Structures are given as structure tokens and as C-alpha cells.
Amino acid sequence: MRLLLQQRPAGPEAPRFVQLMLQPDLLGGWTLVRESGQIGGRSTLRKEQYLDQAAALAALEQARDQQLKRGFQLMFAQGADAPRS
């Protein structure tokens, strides 16, 4: 599952983005990958491990909701299990 959120720029700077991805790992757990930064610039990558899909999905939804409150807009969603709104 993958979500891409983008924030409109306030001036001449490039827009900011946040990408959230859920990936299964080889041991039966799940990884939430968060990438954020400016489009065309540097970005940061963080990974969080979860034991089950339900906990990972809840963390993804919470991260998505936090970014929506900060003014980001959902630009792209991909995956069979789309998160609840």
C-alpha cells in the first residue's frame, strides 16, 4: 500500500511531500516506511516495524491523518487494501 501526500507551496519554493508505504517483511511482520521532503530536493526516510498488519495499518492511518491536519492533500493512493477515510 502506498499513499502520496503533497502540500502546496507558500511561495516560490518547491512543494513538500510525504509518502507512506506499508510493506510486508520476510518474518511475517510489517514495515511502515515514511519518506518526506521537498520535491526535487533532499528527503528523509524512516522505517517502523509492526508485528501484525492491523497495527501497521492503524499507524499508517494515524500518520495520514496528522499530515492532512497539517495541510497536506492526498494526491495518490495505491494498494488492494485502501485505508479507511
N, CA, C and O atoms as a GROMACS GRO file, in nm:
protein
  340
    1MET      N    1   0.085  -0.117   0.000
    1MET     CA    2   0.000   0.000   0.000
    1MET      C    3   0.089   0.123   0.000
    1MET      O    4   0.194   0.125   0.065
    2ARG      N    5   0.048   0.224  -0.073
    2ARG     CA    6   0.127   0.346  -0.085
    2ARG      C    7   0.036   0.467  -0.092
    2ARG      O    8  -0.062   0.468  -0.166
    3LEU      N    9   0.069   0.571  -0.013
    3LEU     CA   10  -0.003   0.698  -0.016
    3LEU      C   11   0.097   0.810  -0.041
    3LEU      O   12   0.205   0.811   0.017
    4LEU      N   13   0.062   0.903  -0.127
    4LEU     CA   14   0.145   1.020  -0.153
    4LEU      C   15   0.063   1.144  -0.120
    4LEU      O   16  -0.045   1.165  -0.175
    5LEU      N   17   0.116   1.225  -0.028
    5LEU     CA   18   0.051   1.350   0.011
    5LEU      C   19   0.143   1.465  -0.026
    5LEU      O   20   0.265   1.453  -0.021
    6GLN      N   21   0.083   1.577  -0.064
    6GLN     CA   22   0.161   1.693  -0.106
    6GLN      C   23   0.101   1.819  -0.046
    6GLN      O   24  -0.020   1.832  -0.033
    7GLN      N   25   0.189   1.912  -0.011
    7GLN     CA   26   0.147   2.041   0.045
    7GLN      C   27   0.176   2.150  -0.058
    7GLN      O   28   0.284   2.153  -0.118
    8ARG      N   29   0.080   2.238  -0.076
    8ARG     CA   30   0.102   2.348  -0.171
    8ARG      C   31   0.208   2.443  -0.118
    8ARG      O   32   0.210   2.472   0.002
    9PRO      N   33   0.295   2.492  -0.205
    9PRO     CA   34   0.399   2.583  -0.159
    9PRO      C   35   0.342   2.720  -0.124
    9PRO      O   36   0.243   2.764  -0.182
   10ALA      N   37   0.405   2.785  -0.027
   10ALA     CA   38   0.361   2.918   0.017
   10ALA      C   39   0.419   3.027  -0.071
   10ALA      O   40   0.367   3.138  -0.074
   11GLY      N   41   0.525   2.998  -0.141
   11GLY     CA   42   0.591   3.098  -0.224
   11GLY      C   43   0.660   3.031  -0.342
   11GLY      O   44   0.606   2.937  -0.401
   12PRO      N   45   0.779   3.079  -0.376
   12PRO     CA   46   0.849   3.024  -0.493
   12PRO      C   47   0.916   2.889  -0.467
   12PRO      O   48   0.968   2.828  -0.560
   13GLU      N   49   0.915   2.840  -0.343
   13GLU     CA   50   0.980   2.714  -0.312
   13GLU      C   51   0.902   2.595  -0.368
   13GLU      O   52   0.784   2.606  -0.400
   14ALA      N   53   0.969   2.483  -0.377
   14ALA     CA   54   0.907   2.360  -0.427
   14ALA      C   55   0.810   2.306  -0.322
   14ALA      O   56   0.830   2.326  -0.203
   15PRO      N   57   0.706   2.237  -0.366
   15PRO     CA   58   0.610   2.179  -0.269
   15PRO      C   59   0.674   2.068  -0.186
   15PRO      O   60   0.768   2.002  -0.230
   16ARG      N   61   0.622   2.050  -0.067
   16ARG     CA   62   0.666   1.943   0.022
   16ARG      C   63   0.579   1.819  -0.001
   16ARG      O   64   0.464   1.830  -0.043
   17PHE      N   65   0.637   1.703   0.026
   17PHE     CA   66   0.562   1.579   0.009
   17PHE      C   67   0.587   1.486   0.127
   17PHE      O   68   0.687   1.497   0.198
   18VAL      N   69   0.493   1.394   0.145
   18VAL     CA   70   0.507   1.283   0.240
   18VAL      C   71   0.456   1.159   0.168
   18VAL      O   72   0.346   1.159   0.112
   19GLN      N   73   0.536   1.054   0.171
   19GLN     CA   74   0.496   0.928   0.112
   19GLN      C   75   0.493   0.823   0.223
   19GLN      O   76   0.591   0.807   0.297
   20LEU      N   77   0.383   0.752   0.234
   20LEU     CA   78   0.366   0.647   0.336
   20LEU      C   79   0.348   0.515   0.264
   20LEU      O   80   0.263   0.503   0.175
   21MET      N   81   0.426   0.415   0.302
   21MET     CA   82   0.417   0.284   0.238
   21MET      C   83   0.413   0.175   0.344
   21MET      O   84   0.487   0.180   0.442
   22LEU      N   85   0.328   0.076   0.323
   22LEU     CA   86   0.322  -0.044   0.407
   22LEU      C   87   0.379  -0.160   0.327
   22LEU      O   88   0.337  -0.185   0.214
   23GLN      N   89   0.475  -0.231   0.388
   23GLN     CA   90   0.539  -0.342   0.319
   23GLN      C   91   0.550  -0.461   0.413
   23GLN      O   92   0.590  -0.444   0.528
   24PRO      N   93   0.514  -0.581   0.366
   24PRO     CA   94   0.536  -0.699   0.450
   24PRO      C   95   0.685  -0.732   0.455
   24PRO      O   96   0.757  -0.709   0.358
   25ASP      N   97   0.732  -0.784   0.569
   25ASP     CA   98   0.871  -0.825   0.576
   25ASP      C   99   0.881  -0.977   0.567
   25ASP      O  100   0.778  -1.046   0.562
   26LEU      N  101   1.000  -1.029   0.565
   26LEU     CA  102   1.020  -1.173   0.546
   26LEU      C  103   0.987  -1.257   0.669
   26LEU      O  104   0.978  -1.379   0.659
   27LEU      N  105   0.969  -1.194   0.784
   27LEU     CA  106   0.941  -1.267   0.907
   27LEU      C  107   0.795  -1.263   0.948
   27LEU      O  108   0.761  -1.303   1.060
   28GLY      N  109   0.707  -1.215   0.859
   28GLY     CA  110   0.564  -1.212   0.888
   28GLY      C  111   0.516  -1.082   0.949
   28GLY      O  112   0.397  -1.068   0.976
   29GLY      N  113   0.604  -0.987   0.970
   29GLY     CA  114   0.566  -0.856   1.024
   29GLY      C  115   0.543  -0.757   0.911
   29GLY      O  116   0.539  -0.792   0.794
   30TRP      N  117   0.527  -0.632   0.950
   30TRP     CA  118   0.500  -0.525   0.854
   30TRP      C  119   0.590  -0.406   0.883
   30TRP      O  120   0.624  -0.379   0.998
   31THR      N  121   0.627  -0.334   0.778
   31THR     CA  122   0.711  -0.215   0.791
   31THR      C  123   0.635  -0.095   0.736
   31THR      O  124   0.583  -0.099   0.624
   32LEU      N  125   0.629   0.012   0.815
   32LEU     CA  126   0.574   0.139   0.770
   32LEU      C  127   0.692   0.226   0.731
   32LEU      O  128   0.776   0.258   0.815
   33VAL      N  129   0.699   0.264   0.604
   33VAL     CA  130   0.807   0.347   0.552
   33VAL      C  131   0.751   0.487   0.531
   33VAL      O  132   0.650   0.505   0.463
   34ARG      N  133   0.817   0.586   0.592
   34ARG     CA  134   0.777   0.727   0.577
   34ARG      C  135   0.890   0.801   0.507
   34ARG      O  136   1.004   0.802   0.554
   35GLU      N  137   0.858   0.863   0.396
   35GLU     CA  138   0.955   0.947   0.326
   35GLU      C  139   0.897   1.086   0.317
   35GLU      O  140   0.780   1.102   0.281
   36SER      N  141   0.975   1.188   0.350
   36SER     CA  142   0.925   1.325   0.344
   36SER      C  143   1.037   1.418   0.300
   36SER      O  144   1.155   1.389   0.320
   37GLY      N  145   0.998   1.530   0.241
   37GLY     CA  146   1.095   1.629   0.198
   37GLY      C  147   1.033   1.725   0.098
   37GLY      O  148   0.911   1.736   0.087
   38GLN      N  149   1.120   1.795   0.025
   38GLN     CA  150   1.076   1.885  -0.080
   38GLN      C  151   1.092   1.818  -0.214
   38GLN      O  152   1.192   1.749  -0.237
   39ILE      N  153   0.997   1.836  -0.303
   39ILE     CA  154   1.006   1.777  -0.435
   39ILE      C  155   1.128   1.835  -0.505
   39ILE      O  156   1.145   1.957  -0.512
   40GLY      N  157   1.213   1.747  -0.557
   40GLY     CA  158   1.334   1.790  -0.624
   40GLY      C  159   1.450   1.817  -0.529
   40GLY      O  160   1.558   1.856  -0.573
   41GLY      N  161   1.430   1.797  -0.400
   41GLY     CA  162   1.535   1.823  -0.301
   41GLY      C  163   1.562   1.700  -0.217
   41GLY      O  164   1.528   1.588  -0.255
   42ARG      N  165   1.623   1.722  -0.104
   42ARG     CA  166   1.654   1.612  -0.013
   42ARG      C  167   1.528   1.560   0.055
   42ARG      O  168   1.430   1.632   0.074
   43SER      N  169   1.535   1.433   0.092
   43SER     CA  170   1.423   1.375   0.166
   43SER      C  171   1.478   1.289   0.280
   43SER      O  172   1.595   1.250   0.280
   44THR      N  173   1.393   1.262   0.377
   44THR     CA  174   1.430   1.175   0.487
   44THR      C  175   1.344   1.049   0.480
   44THR      O  176   1.230   1.052   0.435
   45LEU      N  177   1.401   0.939   0.525
   45LEU     CA  178   1.335   0.810   0.519
   45LEU      C  179   1.338   0.749   0.659
   45LEU      O  180   1.443   0.739   0.721
   46ARG      N  181   1.221   0.709   0.708
   46ARG     CA  182   1.209   0.645   0.839
   46ARG      C  183   1.132   0.515   0.823
   46ARG      O  184   1.039   0.506   0.743
   47LYS      N  185   1.172   0.414   0.899
   47LYS     CA  186   1.105   0.284   0.895
   47LYS      C  187   1.063   0.244   1.036
   47LYS      O  188   1.139   0.260   1.131
   48GLU      N  189   0.940   0.193   1.048
   48GLU     CA  190   0.888   0.145   1.175
   48GLU      C  191   0.838   0.002   1.155
   48GLU      O  192   0.768  -0.027   1.058
   49GLN      N  193   0.874  -0.087   1.247
   49GLN     CA  194   0.836  -0.227   1.238
   49GLN      C  195   0.711  -0.254   1.323
   49GLN      O  196   0.697  -0.202   1.433
   50TYR      N  197   0.621  -0.338   1.270
   50TYR     CA  198   0.500  -0.380   1.342
   50TYR      C  199   0.484  -0.530   1.328
   50TYR      O  200   0.523  -0.589   1.228
   51LEU      N  201   0.427  -0.592   1.432
   51LEU     CA  202   0.412  -0.737   1.432
   51LEU      C  203   0.298  -0.786   1.344
   51LEU      O  204   0.306  -0.895   1.287
   52ASP      N  205   0.191  -0.706   1.333
   52ASP     CA  206   0.078  -0.751   1.251
   52ASP      C  207   0.029  -0.638   1.160
   52ASP      O  208   0.060  -0.520   1.181
   53GLN      N  209  -0.048  -0.677   1.061
   53GLN     CA  210  -0.096  -0.581   0.961
   53GLN      C  211  -0.192  -0.479   1.021
   53GLN      O  212  -0.191  -0.363   0.980
   54ALA      N  213  -0.274  -0.520   1.116
   54ALA     CA  214  -0.372  -0.428   1.176
   54ALA      C  215  -0.302  -0.312   1.246
   54ALA      O  216  -0.343  -0.197   1.232
   55ALA      N  217  -0.197  -0.341   1.322
   55ALA     CA  218  -0.122  -0.235   1.391
   55ALA      C  219  -0.052  -0.144   1.291
   55ALA      O  220  -0.048  -0.022   1.310
   56ALA      N  221   0.004  -0.202   1.186
   56ALA     CA  222   0.072  -0.122   1.084
   56ALA      C  223  -0.027  -0.033   1.009
   56ALA      O  224   0.003   0.083   0.981
   57LEU      N  225  -0.144  -0.086   0.978
   57LEU     CA  226  -0.246  -0.008   0.909
   57LEU      C  227  -0.297   0.106   0.997
   57LEU      O  228  -0.321   0.216   0.948
   58ALA      N  229  -0.314   0.080   1.127
   58ALA     CA  230  -0.356   0.185   1.219
   58ALA      C  231  -0.251   0.296   1.226
   58ALA      O  232  -0.287   0.414   1.230
   59ALA      N  233  -0.123   0.260   1.227
   59ALA     CA  234  -0.016   0.360   1.229
   59ALA      C  235  -0.013   0.441   1.099
   59ALA      O  236   0.010   0.562   1.102
   60LEU      N  237  -0.037   0.375   0.985
   60LEU     CA  238  -0.042   0.446   0.857
   60LEU      C  239  -0.157   0.545   0.855
   60LEU      O  240  -0.140   0.659   0.812
   61GLU      N  241  -0.273   0.502   0.902
   61GLU     CA  242  -0.390   0.591   0.904
   61GLU      C  243  -0.367   0.710   0.998
   61GLU      O  244  -0.409   0.821   0.967
   62GLN      N  245  -0.303   0.686   1.111
   62GLN     CA  246  -0.275   0.795   1.204
   62GLN      C  247  -0.175   0.894   1.142
   62GLN      O  248  -0.192   1.015   1.156
   63ALA      N  249  -0.072   0.843   1.075
   63ALA     CA  250   0.025   0.930   1.010
   63ALA      C  251  -0.042   1.010   0.897
   63ALA      O  252  -0.014   1.129   0.880
   64ARG      N  253  -0.130   0.945   0.822
   64ARG     CA  254  -0.203   1.014   0.715
   64ARG      C  255  -0.290   1.126   0.772
   64ARG      O  256  -0.291   1.237   0.719
   65ASP      N  257  -0.362   1.097   0.879
   65ASP     CA  258  -0.450   1.197   0.940
   65ASP      C  259  -0.371   1.316   0.994
   65ASP      O  260  -0.417   1.430   0.984
   66GLN      N  261  -0.254   1.291   1.052
   66GLN     CA  262  -0.170   1.400   1.102
   66GLN      C  263  -0.127   1.492   0.988
   66GLN      O  264  -0.128   1.614   1.002
   67GLN      N  265  -0.090   1.433   0.875
   67GLN     CA  266  -0.046   1.514   0.762
   67GLN      C  267  -0.163   1.591   0.700
   67GLN      O  268  -0.145   1.705   0.655
   68LEU      N  269  -0.280   1.531   0.696
   68LEU     CA  270  -0.398   1.602   0.644
   68LEU      C  271  -0.430   1.724   0.730
   68LEU      O  272  -0.470   1.828   0.678
   69LYS      N  273  -0.413   1.711   0.863
   69LYS     CA  274  -0.437   1.824   0.953
   69LYS      C  275  -0.335   1.935   0.933
   69LYS      O  276  -0.364   2.052   0.959
   70ARG      N  277  -0.215   1.899   0.886
   70ARG     CA  278  -0.110   1.997   0.862
   70ARG      C  279  -0.123   2.066   0.726
   70ARG      O  280  -0.040   2.150   0.691
   71GLY      N  281  -0.226   2.031   0.650
   71GLY     CA  282  -0.250   2.098   0.523
   71GLY      C  283  -0.206   2.020   0.400
   71GLY      O  284  -0.213   2.073   0.289
   72PHE      N  285  -0.163   1.898   0.418
   72PHE     CA  286  -0.126   1.816   0.302
   72PHE      C  287  -0.253   1.761   0.236
   72PHE      O  288  -0.356   1.745   0.302
   73GLN      N  289  -0.244   1.734   0.108
   73GLN     CA  290  -0.356   1.678   0.033
   73GLN      C  291  -0.316   1.543  -0.023
   73GLN      O  292  -0.203   1.525  -0.068
   74LEU      N  293  -0.408   1.447  -0.020
   74LEU     CA  294  -0.382   1.315  -0.075
   74LEU      C  295  -0.380   1.325  -0.227
   74LEU      O  296  -0.480   1.363  -0.289
   75MET      N  297  -0.266   1.291  -0.287
   75MET     CA  298  -0.251   1.303  -0.432
   75MET      C  299  -0.262   1.168  -0.502
   75MET      O  300  -0.305   1.160  -0.617
   76PHE      N  301  -0.222   1.060  -0.431
   76PHE     CA  302  -0.214   0.929  -0.495
   76PHE      C  303  -0.230   0.822  -0.388
   76PHE      O  304  -0.170   0.831  -0.281
   77ALA      N  305  -0.309   0.720  -0.417
   77ALA     CA  306  -0.324   0.604  -0.328
   77ALA      C  307  -0.318   0.478  -0.412
   77ALA      O  308  -0.384   0.469  -0.516
   78GLN      N  309  -0.238   0.381  -0.367
   78GLN     CA  310  -0.223   0.257  -0.441
   78GLN      C  311  -0.224   0.141  -0.343
   78GLN      O  312  -0.163   0.149  -0.236
   79GLY      N  313  -0.291   0.034  -0.378
   79GLY     CA  314  -0.291  -0.085  -0.294
   79GLY      C  315  -0.428  -0.149  -0.288
   79GLY      O  316  -0.531  -0.082  -0.303
   80ALA      N  317  -0.428  -0.278  -0.265
   80ALA     CA  318  -0.554  -0.354  -0.260
   80ALA      C  319  -0.636  -0.319  -0.135
   80ALA      O  320  -0.759  -0.318  -0.140
   81ASP      N  321  -0.567  -0.292  -0.025
   81ASP     CA  322  -0.636  -0.261   0.100
   81ASP      C  323  -0.628  -0.112   0.126
   81ASP      O  324  -0.551  -0.067   0.211
   82ALA      N  325  -0.706  -0.034   0.054
   82ALA     CA  326  -0.703   0.112   0.072
   82ALA      C  327  -0.746   0.145   0.214
   82ALA      O  328  -0.841   0.087   0.265
   83PRO      N  329  -0.677   0.239   0.279
   83PRO     CA  330  -0.709   0.273   0.418
   83PRO      C  331  -0.846   0.339   0.429
   83PRO      O  332  -0.894   0.403   0.336
   84ARG      N  333  -0.907   0.322   0.544
   84ARG     CA  334  -1.038   0.383   0.570
   84ARG      C  335  -1.023   0.533   0.580
   84ARG      O  336  -0.919   0.583   0.622
   85SER      N  337  -1.126   0.606   0.541
   85SER     CA  338  -1.123   0.752   0.546
   85SER      C  339  -1.168   0.803   0.680
   85SER      O  340  -1.172   0.924   0.702
   0.00000   0.00000   0.00000
